[in-house]
């Protein structure tokens, strides 16, 4: 019971401070990672141009990142 009350107070304080626990995680997850052409080449990736979508880097592990 005491732990639940303490967690409630912490979440209430974070909400009043303007940093919601869920909002901060969601904002971080929503931003996509970016990479430069040089970093892509150094990591062994391949640059692909997507029509109307810009350039992406496909890394050896199969992930794609937008090129800035």
MARGU-611792 format. One record per residue: residue in one letter; z, x, y negated of N, C-alpha, C in turn. Coordinates in nm, 3 decimals. Each point is the difference from the previous one (the first is absolute). Last residue first. Example, Ala and Ser with C-alpha at 12.3 -4.5 7.8 and 13.67 -1.06 7.14 Angstrom:
! MARGU-611792
+--------+---------+---------+---------+---------+---------+---------+---------+---------+---------+
! residu !      nz !      nx !      ny !     caz !     cax !     cay !      cz !      cx !      cy !
+--------+---------+---------+---------+---------+---------+---------+---------+---------+---------+
!      S !   0.708 !   1.285 !   0.225 !   0.006 !   0.082 !  -0.119 !   0.073 !  -0.077 !  -0.109 !
!      A !  -0.007 !   0.029 !   0.572 !   0.000 !  -0.089 !  -0.119 !   0.000 !   0.090 !  -0.120 !
+--------+---------+---------+---------+---------+---------+---------+---------+---------+---------+
END
This chain:
! MARGU-611792
+--------+---------+---------+---------+---------+---------+---------+---------+---------+---------+
! residu !      nz !      nx !      ny !     caz !     cax !     cay !      cz !      cx !      cy !
+--------+---------+---------+---------+---------+---------+---------+---------+---------+---------+
!      X !  -4.347 !   2.020 !  -1.197 !   0.016 !  -0.018 !  -0.144 !  -0.093 !   0.089 !  -0.075 !
!      X !   0.000 !  -0.247 !   0.510 !  -0.015 !   0.126 !  -0.072 !   0.010 !  -0.030 !  -0.149 !
!      X !   0.216 !  -0.264 !   0.453 !  -0.094 !  -0.003 !  -0.111 !  -0.001 !   0.135 !  -0.071 !
!      X !   0.108 !  -0.060 !   0.531 !   0.064 !   0.002 !  -0.131 !  -0.107 !  -0.003 !  -0.107 !
!      X !   0.095 !  -0.081 !   0.576 !  -0.091 !   0.004 !  -0.114 !   0.081 !  -0.003 !  -0.128 !
!      X !   0.084 !   0.155 !   0.559 !   0.038 !  -0.075 !  -0.119 !  -0.104 !   0.018 !  -0.110 !
!      X !  -0.001 !   0.223 !   0.440 !  -0.057 !  -0.134 !  -0.003 !   0.038 !  -0.082 !  -0.122 !
!      X !   0.091 !   0.478 !   0.126 !   0.087 !  -0.090 !   0.075 !  -0.046 !  -0.146 !  -0.005 !
!      X !  -0.229 !   0.359 !  -0.243 !  -0.013 !   0.016 !   0.145 !   0.089 !  -0.092 !   0.084 !
!      X !  -0.158 !  -0.169 !  -0.488 !   0.070 !   0.117 !   0.050 !  -0.012 !   0.009 !   0.152 !
!      X !  -0.292 !  -0.220 !  -0.420 !   0.045 !  -0.030 !   0.135 !   0.059 !   0.127 !   0.058 !
!      X !  -0.097 !  -0.199 !  -0.519 !   0.014 !   0.117 !   0.085 !   0.052 !  -0.047 !   0.135 !
!      X !  -0.299 !  -0.251 !  -0.424 !   0.121 !   0.009 !   0.081 !  -0.004 !   0.128 !   0.082 !
!      X !  -0.244 !  -0.255 !  -0.474 !   0.000 !   0.100 !   0.107 !   0.134 !  -0.004 !   0.074 !
!      X !  -0.239 !  -0.434 !  -0.261 !   0.044 !   0.136 !  -0.031 !  -0.008 !   0.091 !   0.120 !
!      X !  -0.142 !  -0.473 !  -0.048 !   0.140 !   0.020 !   0.038 !   0.052 !   0.138 !  -0.033 !
!      X !  -0.461 !  -0.189 !  -0.036 !   0.087 !  -0.085 !  -0.082 !   0.148 !   0.016 !   0.035 !
!      X !  -0.277 !   0.228 !   0.356 !  -0.064 !  -0.069 !  -0.112 !   0.095 !  -0.099 !  -0.067 !
!      X !   0.158 !   0.448 !   0.244 !  -0.012 !  -0.141 !   0.034 !  -0.064 !  -0.071 !  -0.119 !
!      X !   0.046 !   0.532 !   0.209 !  -0.023 !  -0.086 !  -0.116 !  -0.022 !  -0.142 !   0.048 !
!      X !   0.279 !   0.446 !   0.214 !  -0.099 !  -0.105 !   0.021 !  -0.011 !  -0.083 !  -0.126 !
!      X !   0.207 !   0.505 !   0.205 !  -0.013 !  -0.091 !  -0.113 !  -0.113 !  -0.098 !   0.031 !
!      X !   0.347 !   0.286 !   0.338 !  -0.138 !  -0.024 !  -0.039 !  -0.003 !  -0.101 !  -0.113 !
!      X !   0.397 !   0.387 !   0.185 !  -0.053 !  -0.136 !  -0.004 !  -0.145 !  -0.006 !  -0.041 !
!      X !   0.345 !   0.373 !   0.043 !  -0.096 !  -0.018 !   0.108 !  -0.059 !  -0.139 !   0.006 !
!      X !   0.310 !   0.207 !  -0.328 !   0.068 !  -0.063 !   0.113 !  -0.095 !  -0.024 !   0.117 !
!      X !  -0.157 !   0.183 !  -0.411 !   0.100 !   0.093 !   0.051 !   0.072 !  -0.056 !   0.123 !
!      X !  -0.311 !  -0.272 !  -0.233 !  -0.069 !   0.108 !   0.071 !   0.100 !   0.098 !   0.061 !
!      X !   0.174 !  -0.343 !  -0.267 !  -0.062 !  -0.058 !   0.119 !  -0.067 !   0.109 !   0.083 !
!      X !   0.178 !   0.111 !  -0.419 !   0.107 !  -0.020 !   0.097 !  -0.054 !  -0.056 !   0.131 !
!      X !  -0.302 !   0.047 !  -0.357 !   0.042 !   0.132 !   0.046 !   0.110 !  -0.011 !   0.106 !
!      X !  -0.153 !  -0.392 !  -0.219 !  -0.103 !   0.053 !   0.091 !   0.043 !   0.134 !   0.059 !
!      X !   0.399 !  -0.317 !  -0.141 !  -0.118 !   0.055 !  -0.069 !  -0.099 !   0.050 !   0.104 !
!      X !   0.366 !  -0.421 !   0.040 !  -0.020 !   0.140 !   0.031 !  -0.121 !   0.048 !  -0.079 !
!      X !   0.392 !  -0.446 !   0.065 !  -0.128 !   0.055 !  -0.047 !  -0.003 !   0.149 !   0.027 !
!      X !   0.275 !  -0.489 !   0.178 !  -0.001 !   0.143 !  -0.029 !  -0.139 !   0.046 !  -0.043 !
!      X !   0.197 !  -0.499 !  -0.093 !  -0.068 !   0.076 !   0.104 !  -0.001 !   0.148 !  -0.037 !
!      X !   0.348 !  -0.428 !  -0.112 !  -0.085 !   0.103 !  -0.056 !  -0.063 !   0.082 !   0.111 !
!      X !   0.310 !  -0.345 !   0.100 !  -0.124 !  -0.056 !  -0.050 !  -0.092 !   0.106 !  -0.057 !
!      X !   0.448 !   0.087 !   0.162 !  -0.091 !  -0.022 !   0.109 !  -0.136 !  -0.048 !  -0.049 !
!      X !   0.354 !   0.060 !  -0.308 !  -0.039 !   0.129 !   0.054 !  -0.103 !  -0.017 !   0.112 !
!      X !   0.187 !  -0.383 !  -0.192 !  -0.083 !   0.068 !  -0.099 !  -0.047 !   0.135 !   0.052 !
!      X !   0.303 !  -0.249 !   0.261 !  -0.131 !  -0.064 !  -0.002 !  -0.093 !   0.069 !  -0.099 !
!      X !   0.450 !   0.140 !   0.022 !  -0.070 !   0.038 !   0.122 !  -0.140 !  -0.058 !   0.000 !
!      X !   0.280 !  -0.119 !  -0.354 !  -0.029 !   0.144 !  -0.008 !  -0.077 !   0.046 !   0.123 !
!      X !   0.157 !  -0.450 !  -0.019 !  -0.108 !   0.026 !  -0.095 !  -0.039 !   0.147 !  -0.008 !
!      X !   0.375 !  -0.151 !   0.260 !  -0.127 !  -0.033 !   0.064 !  -0.116 !   0.034 !  -0.092 !
!      X !   0.436 !   0.064 !  -0.165 !  -0.017 !   0.085 !   0.118 !  -0.134 !  -0.025 !   0.066 !
!      X !   0.074 !  -0.066 !  -0.530 !   0.026 !  -0.071 !   0.124 !  -0.029 !   0.088 !   0.119 !
!      X !   0.105 !   0.087 !  -0.520 !  -0.062 !   0.067 !   0.114 !   0.038 !  -0.073 !   0.127 !
!      X !   0.170 !  -0.102 !  -0.444 !  -0.146 !  -0.011 !  -0.006 !  -0.071 !   0.071 !   0.112 !
!      X !   0.484 !  -0.084 !  -0.109 !  -0.053 !   0.122 !  -0.060 !  -0.153 !  -0.002 !  -0.006 !
!      X !   0.239 !  -0.351 !   0.211 !   0.028 !  -0.004 !  -0.143 !  -0.057 !   0.122 !  -0.071 !
!      X !  -0.032 !  -0.013 !   0.466 !  -0.084 !  -0.104 !  -0.057 !   0.021 !  -0.008 !  -0.150 !
!      X !   0.274 !   0.292 !   0.245 !  -0.137 !   0.051 !  -0.004 !  -0.095 !  -0.102 !  -0.063 !
!      X !   0.446 !  -0.127 !   0.073 !  -0.006 !   0.101 !  -0.105 !  -0.142 !   0.055 !  -0.013 !
!      X !   0.084 !  -0.298 !   0.352 !   0.010 !  -0.071 !  -0.129 !  -0.011 !   0.099 !  -0.116 !
!      X !   0.018 !   0.175 !   0.435 !  -0.128 !  -0.065 !  -0.025 !   0.000 !  -0.076 !  -0.132 !
!      X !   0.404 !   0.195 !   0.136 !  -0.099 !   0.106 !  -0.025 !  -0.136 !  -0.062 !  -0.032 !
!      X !   0.349 !  -0.288 !   0.132 !   0.023 !   0.054 !  -0.134 !  -0.101 !   0.107 !  -0.037 !
!      X !  -0.012 !  -0.175 !   0.437 !  -0.038 !  -0.102 !  -0.097 !   0.018 !   0.047 !  -0.142 !
!      X !   0.154 !   0.273 !   0.350 !  -0.147 !   0.001 !  -0.008 !  -0.051 !  -0.103 !  -0.099 !
!      X !   0.461 !   0.004 !   0.084 !  -0.040 !   0.123 !  -0.070 !  -0.152 !   0.007 !  -0.013 !
!      X !   0.181 !  -0.352 !   0.252 !   0.032 !  -0.019 !  -0.142 !  -0.044 !   0.121 !  -0.081 !
!      X !  -0.039 !   0.025 !   0.466 !  -0.095 !  -0.098 !  -0.052 !   0.023 !  -0.023 !  -0.150 !
!      X !   0.304 !   0.272 !   0.234 !  -0.129 !   0.068 !  -0.014 !  -0.103 !  -0.095 !  -0.061 !
!      X !   0.426 !  -0.171 !   0.107 !   0.008 !   0.087 !  -0.116 !  -0.132 !   0.071 !  -0.025 !
!      X !   0.047 !  -0.271 !   0.382 !   0.000 !  -0.082 !  -0.119 !   0.000 !   0.087 !  -0.126 !
+--------+---------+---------+---------+---------+---------+---------+---------+---------+---------+
END
